């Protein structure tokens, strides 16, 4: 793999906490950070896992990450995937990738455009 992964996990709930250690241990991952709209949750993850934390996707996308893993409530997946793709990031989305057909169509289009 030519480019190392620097991944930002979006959403600091029960499910995503299992992925932070997995990504941290992955041999191709150089950096893991988290973001959540709830500052206390984000800070807790940051302190628990010894990683940087942010309080919005916008803040997260201003960093040097090149991938985003989305673990937010499913109704928010579509717009967040689109936002991350438009920012030039790779995206890992917990299921579903989106809950509206229009978002799915836009995601497929953006993936084709951005690779």
Secondary structure, DSSP 8 states (H G I E B T S, - for coil): --S-EEEEEE--STTTHHHHHHHHH-TTEEEEEEE-SSHHHHHHHHHHHT--EESSHHHHHTSS--EEEE-S-GGGHHHHHHHHHHTT-EEEE-S-S-SSHHHHHHHHHHHHHH-
